[in-house]
Amino acid sequence: MGILFVLIFWAVIFLLLSLVSGLLTLPFTYFLCKEQRKRRMILSFFTPGVALFTYAASSLVAMITIAIILGTDIGIGDS
């Protein structure tokens, strides 16, 4: 139960952080880009979320790899 709670907690934190980051980039993109504005606004909104998801996924893979090699706990929760 502890590990699931920690994973859900961090997923919510990353979701909120990527949403806020995406919303902060929209005004800059709107005012700075004259051509292909709609495409660039969509790209600027999704880029922080993709970056945070990539970071979270690669961190989880690295923790699992280290846990398998060293034979230790993966580092989240209390297992």
N, C-alpha and C positions, 0 to 999 in steps of 0.2 A: 504494500500500500504506500509506503514511503517513497519508493522510486517513482511510481506513477504520479504521485502528487508533485514531486519535484519537476518531472518532465512537463506536466501540464502547466505548472507555475511558470517555467521558463518559456514555454510556447506562448503563453498569454503575454508575458513581458516582451518577447521578440515581436509578436504581432502588433502590440500597441506602439512599440518603438519604431517599427517599420512604417506603420500607418502615419504617425506624427511626422517622421522624416519625409515620407512621400508627400504629405500635405504641405510641408514647408518648402519643398522644391517647386511646387506648382506655380506660385506667383512669379518666381524668378524666371521660370521657363516661359510663362505667358508674356512677360514684358521683354525678355531678351531675344526670343526667337520670333522672327517675322515670317519665315517660310516654313512650311510643314509643321505648323504650330500644334495641331491636334496630335500628330504622331509623336512629336517630341515631348508633349505634356504627358502622354500615356507612358512613354519610356521613362521619363523622370519620376513619375509616381511609383512605378514598379521596381526601379533599380535599387533603392534601399532595402526593400523586402527581399529581393533575390540575394543581395549581398549578405544580409543577416541570416537568411536560411542556409546559404552556402557555408557561412562561418559555423553555424550551429551543427550542421550535418557533418562537416569535416572535423569539428571538435569531438563529436560523439564517436566517429570512426576512429580517431586517434586514441581516445580513452579506451575503447574496446580493444584496439590493437595492443596497446601497452598492457592492458589487463591480461590479455591472453599470453603475451610474451613473458611478463613478470609473474603471472599467477596471482595477481592481487585483485582487489575490488576495483570497479570501473570509476569510482570516485563520486557517484551521486547517490543520494539517499543514505540509508543506514543498514545496508545489507553486508 
